């Protein structure tokens, strides 16, 4: 179990770095690979927790590989849907501590808002959607990696759910911030040196 947890942490953290570093040049390939590695990490976590044979399931891997190929082929037009999906996931994660199923059950307006609210940032930031998508993906992997690390070091409890949600949201915000403000500082110089040599 501990080996699977360590593997999940490593896969997520490496995935976060690779997406942050290489997705600007190889957008489609990096996102498809990131999806595969994220599914691998999720599969490892589920398999180590529940032992349901997920990692050996041909159905699971068939679906994962099909989606990865679709991402590879359609990454540029799909980046808006990818960004929408991440913003939707971010909103759901932020609302988890507030009894989201109860809110949706009580009001169809809340359910409609959950579907429509993620469209707003996609429209507002459509000029920078590629960098946002890269930041969302790398930050999401970083968040899952950190959450997996916390689960490895401490026994998860229900009271820690809010901290997980906040950590995930903060990781995604950092991933986006990194793409806009810190990328050139850390990776711009190495790309310049590679071009000059």
C-alpha positions as CSV (number, residue, x, y, z in Angstrom):
1,X,0.0,0.0,0.0
2,X,2.8,2.4,0.9
3,X,4.6,1.7,-2.4
4,X,1.4,2.5,-4.3
5,X,1.0,5.8,-2.4
6,X,4.6,6.8,-3.0
7,X,4.2,5.9,-6.7
8,X,1.0,8.0,-6.9
9,X,2.8,11.0,-5.3
10,X,5.8,10.7,-7.7
11,X,3.6,10.3,-10.8
12,X,1.5,13.4,-9.9
13,X,4.5,15.6,-9.0
14,X,6.5,14.5,-12.1
15,X,3.4,15.0,-14.3
16,X,3.0,18.5,-12.8
17,X,6.6,19.4,-13.7
18,X,6.4,18.0,-17.2
19,X,3.2,19.8,-18.1
20,X,4.4,23.1,-16.7
21,X,7.7,22.8,-18.5
22,X,6.9,21.3,-21.9
23,X,3.2,22.1,-22.7
24,X,3.9,25.5,-24.3
25,X,5.8,23.8,-27.1
26,X,4.1,20.4,-27.3
27,X,0.6,21.3,-26.1
28,X,-1.3,18.3,-27.5
29,X,1.3,15.7,-26.7
30,X,1.9,17.0,-23.2
31,X,-1.8,17.2,-22.4
32,X,-2.5,13.6,-23.7
33,X,0.5,12.3,-21.7
34,X,-0.7,14.2,-18.7
35,X,-4.1,12.7,-19.0
36,X,-2.5,9.2,-19.2
37,X,-0.3,9.8,-16.2
38,X,-3.2,11.3,-14.2
39,X,-5.3,8.2,-14.9
40,X,-2.4,6.0,-13.9
41,X,-2.1,7.9,-10.6
42,X,-5.9,7.6,-10.0
43,X,-5.8,4.0,-10.9
44,X,-2.9,3.4,-8.5
45,X,-4.8,5.2,-5.7
46,X,-8.1,3.4,-6.3
47,X,-6.3,0.0,-6.7
48,X,-4.3,0.4,-3.5
49,X,-7.4,1.6,-1.6
50,X,-10.1,-0.8,-2.8
51,X,-8.3,-3.7,-4.7
52,X,-10.9,-3.9,-7.4
53,X,-8.7,-4.8,-10.3
54,X,-8.9,-1.4,-12.0
55,X,-5.3,-1.4,-13.2
56,X,-5.8,-4.7,-15.1
57,X,-9.1,-3.8,-16.5
58,X,-9.1,-3.6,-20.3
59,X,-12.3,-1.5,-20.2
60,X,-10.6,1.1,-18.0
61,X,-7.5,1.3,-20.2
62,X,-9.5,1.2,-23.4
63,X,-11.5,4.3,-22.3
64,X,-8.4,6.0,-21.0
65,X,-6.4,5.4,-24.2
66,X,-9.4,6.5,-26.4
67,X,-9.7,9.8,-24.5
68,X,-5.9,10.3,-24.6
69,X,-5.9,9.9,-28.4
70,X,-8.9,12.3,-28.7
71,X,-7.0,14.8,-26.6
72,X,-3.9,14.4,-28.8
73,X,-5.8,14.8,-32.0
74,X,-8.2,17.5,-30.9
75,X,-6.2,19.4,-28.2
76,X,-6.4,22.8,-29.8
77,X,-10.2,23.0,-30.3
78,X,-10.8,21.0,-27.1
79,X,-8.7,23.4,-24.9
80,X,-11.9,25.4,-24.3
81,X,-13.7,22.3,-23.1
82,X,-10.7,21.2,-21.1
83,X,-10.5,24.6,-19.4
84,X,-14.3,24.5,-18.8
85,X,-13.9,21.0,-17.2
86,X,-11.1,22.2,-15.0
87,X,-13.0,25.3,-13.9
88,X,-16.1,23.1,-13.3
89,X,-13.9,20.7,-11.2
90,X,-12.4,23.6,-9.3
91,X,-15.9,25.0,-8.5
92,X,-17.1,21.6,-7.4
93,X,-14.0,21.1,-5.2
94,X,-14.4,24.5,-3.7
95,X,-18.0,23.7,-2.8
96,X,-17.5,20.2,-1.4
97,X,-17.3,21.3,2.2
98,X,-20.7,23.0,1.9
99,X,-22.8,19.9,1.4
100,X,-23.0,20.2,-2.4
101,X,-25.4,17.3,-3.0
102,X,-27.8,18.8,-0.6
103,X,-27.6,22.2,-2.3
104,X,-28.2,20.7,-5.8
105,X,-31.1,18.6,-4.5
106,X,-32.8,21.6,-2.9
107,X,-32.5,23.9,-5.9
108,X,-32.3,23.4,-9.6
109,X,-31.0,27.0,-9.9
110,X,-27.9,26.0,-8.0
111,X,-27.4,23.1,-10.4
112,X,-27.8,25.4,-13.4
113,X,-25.4,27.9,-11.9
114,X,-22.8,25.1,-11.4
115,X,-23.0,24.3,-15.1
116,X,-23.0,28.0,-16.3
117,X,-20.5,29.6,-13.9
118,X,-17.4,27.9,-15.4
119,X,-18.3,29.4,-18.8
120,X,-17.6,32.9,-17.5
121,X,-13.8,32.5,-16.9
122,X,-13.4,30.6,-20.2
123,X,-15.0,33.6,-22.1
124,X,-13.2,36.2,-20.1
125,X,-9.8,34.6,-20.5
126,X,-10.2,33.2,-24.0
127,X,-7.1,35.0,-25.3
128,X,-4.9,33.2,-22.8
129,X,-6.8,29.9,-22.6
130,X,-3.8,27.8,-23.7
131,X,-1.7,29.1,-20.7
132,X,-4.6,28.8,-18.4
133,X,-5.2,25.2,-19.5
134,X,-1.5,24.4,-19.0
135,X,-1.6,26.0,-15.5
136,X,-4.8,24.2,-14.6
137,X,-3.4,20.9,-15.6
138,X,0.0,21.3,-14.0
139,X,-1.5,22.8,-10.8
140,X,-4.2,20.1,-10.6
141,X,-1.4,17.4,-10.8
142,X,0.5,19.3,-8.2
143,X,-2.5,19.4,-5.9
144,X,-3.3,15.7,-6.3
145,X,0.4,15.0,-5.6
146,X,0.4,17.0,-2.5
147,X,-2.9,15.5,-1.3
148,X,-1.5,12.0,-2.0
149,X,1.6,13.0,0.0
150,X,-0.5,14.2,3.0
151,X,-2.5,10.9,2.8
152,X,0.8,9.0,2.9
153,X,2.1,10.9,5.9
154,X,-1.2,11.2,7.9
155,X,-4.3,9.2,8.2
156,X,-7.1,11.0,6.2
157,X,-10.1,12.1,8.2
158,X,-13.4,13.8,7.3
159,X,-12.2,17.0,8.9
160,X,-9.3,17.2,6.5
161,X,-11.6,17.5,3.5
162,X,-11.7,21.3,3.6
163,X,-7.9,21.4,3.7
164,X,-7.8,19.2,0.7
165,X,-10.2,21.4,-1.2
166,X,-8.2,24.5,-0.3
167,X,-4.9,22.9,-1.2
168,X,-6.2,21.8,-4.5
169,X,-7.6,25.2,-5.3
170,X,-4.3,26.9,-4.2
171,X,-2.3,24.4,-6.4
172,X,-4.3,25.2,-9.4
173,X,-4.0,29.0,-8.8
174,X,-0.2,28.5,-8.4
175,X,-0.1,26.5,-11.7
176,X,-1.8,29.4,-13.6
177,X,0.3,32.0,-11.8
178,X,3.5,30.0,-12.7
179,X,2.6,30.0,-16.4
180,X,2.0,33.7,-16.5
181,X,4.6,35.1,-14.2
182,X,7.3,32.6,-13.3
183,X,7.7,30.4,-16.5
184,X,10.2,32.7,-18.2
185,X,12.1,33.2,-15.0
186,X,12.7,29.4,-14.6
187,X,12.5,28.0,-18.1
188,X,12.9,30.9,-20.5
189,X,16.7,31.2,-20.0
190,X,17.3,27.5,-20.6
191,X,15.3,27.7,-23.9
192,X,17.3,30.7,-24.9
193,X,20.6,28.9,-24.2
194,X,19.4,25.9,-26.2
195,X,18.5,28.1,-29.2
196,X,21.9,29.8,-29.1
197,X,24.0,26.6,-28.9
